[in-house]
């Protein structure tokens, strides 16, 4: 599952991950819609990529909801800002994610994140 309010980013991630890694990717431009689909079928998703800044709900809020439903699902947040994961954990310990990727992320960077956290 990939959630981002920018359709160009969704298209690039979906096509790149499906073509180069062979995974099926569901994309959502609205976090509330993505959350509804996740609630309906939590076992359908092994990996979640979410933008941090989105309308309706931030990526941090989205991750909290996802992890409440299924704590074992792997989640990576995308942000245009450089974030240190250990420092982030001290500031917002209630938001549990597996990693961060800085935007714009290349397919190589996203592939490495997926492989790192999924396996």
C-alpha positions as a Markdown table, in Angstrom:
| # | Residue | x | y | z |
|---|---|---|---|---|
| 1 | Unk | 0.0 | 0.0 | 0.0 |
| 2 | Unk | 1.3 | 3.4 | -0.9 |
| 3 | Unk | -0.4 | 6.6 | 0.3 |
| 4 | Unk | 0.5 | 10.1 | -1.0 |
| 5 | Unk | -1.6 | 13.0 | -2.0 |
| 6 | Unk | 0.6 | 13.5 | -5.1 |
| 7 | Unk | -0.6 | 11.3 | -8.0 |
| 8 | Unk | 2.7 | 11.5 | -9.8 |
| 9 | Unk | 4.5 | 10.0 | -6.9 |
| 10 | Unk | 1.9 | 7.2 | -6.6 |
| 11 | Unk | 2.3 | 6.4 | -10.3 |
| 12 | Unk | 6.1 | 6.3 | -10.2 |
| 13 | Unk | 6.2 | 4.1 | -7.1 |
| 14 | Unk | 3.5 | 1.8 | -8.3 |
| 15 | Unk | 4.9 | 1.2 | -11.7 |
| 16 | Unk | 8.5 | 1.0 | -10.5 |
| 17 | Unk | 7.9 | -1.4 | -7.6 |
| 18 | Unk | 5.6 | -3.6 | -9.6 |
| 19 | Unk | 7.8 | -3.7 | -12.7 |
| 20 | Unk | 11.2 | -4.0 | -10.9 |
| 21 | Unk | 10.3 | -5.9 | -7.8 |
| 22 | Unk | 7.3 | -7.8 | -8.8 |
| 23 | Unk | 5.0 | -6.7 | -5.9 |
| 24 | Unk | 1.4 | -5.7 | -6.3 |
| 25 | Unk | 0.9 | -2.1 | -5.1 |
| 26 | Unk | -2.4 | -0.5 | -4.1 |
| 27 | Unk | -2.2 | 3.3 | -4.2 |
| 28 | Unk | -4.4 | 5.8 | -2.4 |
| 29 | Unk | -4.3 | 9.6 | -2.7 |
| 30 | Unk | -6.5 | 10.0 | 0.5 |
| 31 | Unk | -5.4 | 8.6 | 3.8 |
| 32 | Unk | -8.9 | 8.1 | 5.1 |
| 33 | Unk | -9.7 | 6.0 | 2.1 |
| 34 | Unk | -6.5 | 4.0 | 2.6 |
| 35 | Unk | -7.3 | 3.5 | 6.2 |
| 36 | Unk | -10.8 | 2.2 | 5.4 |
| 37 | Unk | -9.3 | -0.3 | 2.9 |
| 38 | Unk | -6.7 | -1.4 | 5.5 |
| 39 | Unk | -9.4 | -1.9 | 8.2 |
| 40 | Unk | -11.4 | -4.0 | 5.8 |
| 41 | Unk | -8.5 | -6.2 | 4.7 |
| 42 | Unk | -5.5 | -5.8 | 7.0 |
| 43 | Unk | -3.9 | -9.1 | 6.0 |
| 44 | Unk | -3.9 | -8.0 | 2.3 |
| 45 | Unk | -1.0 | -5.6 | 3.0 |
| 46 | Unk | 2.6 | -6.6 | 4.0 |
| 47 | Unk | 4.2 | -3.2 | 3.6 |
| 48 | Unk | 2.9 | 0.4 | 3.8 |
| 49 | Unk | 4.6 | 3.5 | 2.4 |
| 50 | Unk | 3.1 | 6.8 | 3.4 |
| 51 | Unk | 3.8 | 10.4 | 2.9 |
| 52 | Unk | 4.2 | 12.5 | 6.1 |
| 53 | Unk | 2.3 | 15.6 | 4.9 |
| 54 | Unk | -1.2 | 14.9 | 3.5 |
| 55 | Unk | -4.6 | 16.6 | 3.8 |
| 56 | Unk | -7.2 | 15.0 | 6.2 |
| 57 | Unk | -4.6 | 13.1 | 8.2 |
| 58 | Unk | -0.8 | 13.3 | 8.6 |
| 59 | Unk | 1.3 | 10.3 | 7.9 |
| 60 | Unk | 2.1 | 10.0 | 11.6 |
| 61 | Unk | -1.6 | 9.7 | 12.5 |
| 62 | Unk | -2.1 | 7.3 | 9.6 |
| 63 | Unk | 0.7 | 5.1 | 10.9 |
| 64 | Unk | -0.7 | 5.1 | 14.4 |
| 65 | Unk | -4.0 | 3.8 | 13.1 |
| 66 | Unk | -2.4 | 1.2 | 10.9 |
| 67 | Unk | -0.2 | -0.1 | 13.7 |
| 68 | Unk | -3.2 | -0.3 | 16.1 |
| 69 | Unk | -5.0 | -2.6 | 13.6 |
| 70 | Unk | -1.9 | -4.7 | 12.7 |
| 71 | Unk | 1.2 | -4.0 | 14.7 |
| 72 | Unk | 3.4 | -6.3 | 12.7 |
| 73 | Unk | 2.9 | -4.6 | 9.3 |
| 74 | Unk | 6.0 | -2.8 | 8.1 |
| 75 | Unk | 5.7 | 0.9 | 7.6 |
| 76 | Unk | 8.0 | 3.4 | 6.0 |
| 77 | Unk | 7.3 | 7.2 | 6.0 |
| 78 | Unk | 8.3 | 9.4 | 3.1 |
| 79 | Unk | 9.3 | 13.0 | 3.8 |
| 80 | Unk | 11.0 | 15.8 | 2.1 |
| 81 | Unk | 12.9 | 16.5 | 5.3 |
| 82 | Unk | 15.8 | 14.6 | 6.7 |
| 83 | Unk | 14.7 | 12.8 | 9.9 |
| 84 | Unk | 16.8 | 10.9 | 12.3 |
| 85 | Unk | 14.8 | 7.8 | 13.3 |
| 86 | Unk | 16.2 | 7.4 | 16.9 |
| 87 | Unk | 15.6 | 11.1 | 17.6 |
| 88 | Unk | 12.1 | 10.8 | 16.2 |
| 89 | Unk | 11.4 | 7.9 | 18.5 |
| 90 | Unk | 12.3 | 10.1 | 21.5 |
| 91 | Unk | 10.0 | 12.9 | 20.3 |
| 92 | Unk | 7.0 | 10.9 | 19.2 |
| 93 | Unk | 7.4 | 7.5 | 20.8 |
| 94 | Unk | 3.7 | 6.6 | 20.2 |
| 95 | Unk | 4.3 | 6.6 | 16.4 |
| 96 | Unk | 5.9 | 3.2 | 15.5 |
| 97 | Unk | 7.3 | 3.0 | 12.1 |
| 98 | Unk | 10.0 | 0.9 | 10.6 |
| 99 | Unk | 11.9 | 3.6 | 8.7 |
| 100 | Unk | 12.0 | 6.8 | 6.8 |
| 101 | Unk | 12.8 | 7.6 | 3.2 |
| 102 | Unk | 13.7 | 11.1 | 2.1 |
| 103 | Unk | 11.8 | 12.5 | -1.0 |
| 104 | Unk | 12.4 | 12.5 | -3.8 |
| 105 | Unk | 13.4 | 8.8 | -3.4 |
| 106 | Unk | 14.8 | 6.8 | -6.3 |
| 107 | Unk | 13.5 | 3.4 | -7.1 |
| 108 | Unk | 16.8 | 2.0 | -5.8 |
| 109 | Unk | 16.3 | 3.7 | -2.4 |
| 110 | Unk | 12.7 | 2.5 | -2.2 |
| 111 | Unk | 13.7 | -1.1 | -3.2 |
| 112 | Unk | 16.4 | -1.1 | -0.5 |
| 113 | Unk | 13.9 | 0.1 | 2.1 |
| 114 | Unk | 11.3 | -2.6 | 1.1 |
| 115 | Unk | 13.9 | -5.3 | 1.1 |
| 116 | Unk | 15.4 | -4.1 | 4.5 |
| 117 | Unk | 12.1 | -4.0 | 6.3 |
| 118 | Unk | 10.1 | -6.7 | 4.6 |
| 119 | Unk | 12.6 | -9.5 | 5.0 |
